[in-house]
Amino acid sequence: MKIDKPFFDTNVLLYLLSEDNRKADRAEAIIAMGGTISVQVLNEFASVASRKLKMSYAEIREALSTVRAVCKTQAVTIDTHERGLEIAERFGFSLYDSMIVSAALQSSCTILYSEDMQHGQEIDYQLTIINPFLSN
């Protein structure tokens, strides 16, 4: 029996702060079950929260502390970078999306929750991209 191991893209974490209650509730529900994020996701979240949402760094730390309490964090390494470049070339993803896919693969995750990539796409027979906000 295959056990799902989720990895969360930055956009899913950002929906925790959304005024769209349906998406905020969905993001909270799937993140609460645990999973993995990368340092890149933490950095992207902090950048958007600071720049676009005008959150203070104390607020950003508090939000990310909650996420880190339920999610494992995958380091970004030179191996992440090299595999990310291969993924970008092979699949045509943006560089940053490729690095997230690479980190998810390195974490042995089976699901990548993302709103920004092709729903249902399978990567290396291991990782399936799922848009958690599609209506059922």
C-alpha positions in Angstrom: 0.0 0.0 0.0 1.4 3.4 -1.1 1.4 6.0 1.6 1.1 9.6 0.4 3.9 11.8 1.5 3.0 15.4 0.6 5.3 18.4 -0.2 3.8 21.9 -0.2 4.6 24.6 -2.8 4.8 28.2 -1.5 1.4 29.1 -3.0 -0.4 26.6 -0.7 1.2 28.1 2.4 0.3 31.6 1.2 -3.4 30.6 1.0 -3.3 30.2 4.8 -3.4 34.0 4.8 -6.0 34.3 2.1 -9.3 36.2 2.4 -10.8 33.4 0.2 -12.1 31.2 3.1 -12.5 28.1 1.0 -8.9 28.1 -0.1 -7.6 29.2 3.3 -9.6 26.3 5.0 -8.4 23.8 2.4 -4.7 24.9 2.8 -5.0 24.7 6.6 -6.6 21.2 6.4 -3.9 19.7 4.2 -1.0 21.4 5.9 -2.3 20.3 9.4 -1.9 16.6 8.3 1.9 17.3 7.9 4.3 17.0 5.1 7.5 18.6 3.8 8.6 22.0 2.7 11.9 23.3 1.5 14.0 26.2 2.7 13.2 27.8 -0.7 9.5 27.6 0.2 10.2 29.3 3.6 12.2 32.1 1.8 9.5 32.6 -0.9 6.8 32.8 1.7 8.8 35.4 3.7 9.4 37.4 0.6 5.8 37.6 -0.5 4.5 38.1 3.0 6.9 41.0 3.5 6.7 42.6 0.1 3.1 42.1 -1.0 1.2 41.4 2.2 3.2 44.0 4.3 3.6 41.6 7.2 6.2 42.4 9.9 9.0 40.0 10.3 7.6 39.0 13.7 4.3 38.1 12.0 6.2 36.2 9.3 8.3 34.3 11.9 5.1 33.4 13.8 3.3 32.1 10.7 6.3 30.0 9.6 6.9 28.7 13.1 3.4 27.2 13.0 4.1 25.6 9.6 7.5 24.3 10.7 5.8 22.7 13.7 3.8 20.4 11.4 6.1 20.1 8.4 9.6 18.7 7.9 12.0 21.0 6.2 14.2 19.8 3.2 17.5 21.7 2.9 18.4 23.2 -0.5 21.7 21.6 -1.5 23.9 21.6 -4.6 22.2 18.2 -5.4 18.8 20.0 -5.2 20.2 22.6 -7.6 21.6 20.2 -10.1 18.5 18.0 -10.2 16.4 21.1 -10.4 18.3 22.2 -13.5 17.7 18.8 -15.1 14.0 19.0 -14.3 13.7 22.5 -15.8 15.4 21.3 -19.0 13.4 18.1 -19.2 9.9 19.3 -18.2 10.1 23.0 -19.1 9.1 24.2 -15.6 10.4 27.6 -14.4 13.7 27.4 -12.5 12.1 28.0 -9.1 9.3 25.4 -9.7 12.0 22.9 -10.8 13.9 23.5 -7.5 10.7 22.7 -5.6 10.1 19.6 -7.6 13.7 18.6 -7.0 13.4 19.1 -3.2 10.1 17.1 -3.2 11.8 14.2 -5.0 14.8 14.3 -2.7 12.4 14.1 0.2 10.8 11.0 -1.3 7.5 12.7 -1.4 4.7 11.3 -3.6 2.5 14.3 -3.9 3.4 17.9 -4.6 0.5 20.2 -3.7 0.7 23.2 -6.0 -1.7 25.5 -7.7 1.0 26.7 -10.2 1.9 23.4 -12.0 -0.1 21.0 -14.2 -2.6 19.0 -12.1 -2.1 15.3 -12.3 1.4 15.5 -13.9 3.6 12.7 -12.8 7.4 13.2 -12.3 9.8 10.2 -12.5 7.1 7.7 -11.5 7.3 9.0 -8.0 5.7 12.4 -7.6 2.3 13.6 -8.7 1.4 17.2 -8.8 -2.0 17.9 -7.3 -3.9 21.2 -7.2 -5.7 21.0 -3.9 -8.0 23.9 -4.8 -9.8 22.3 -7.7 -13.5 21.7 -7.1 -14.4 18.1 -6.7 
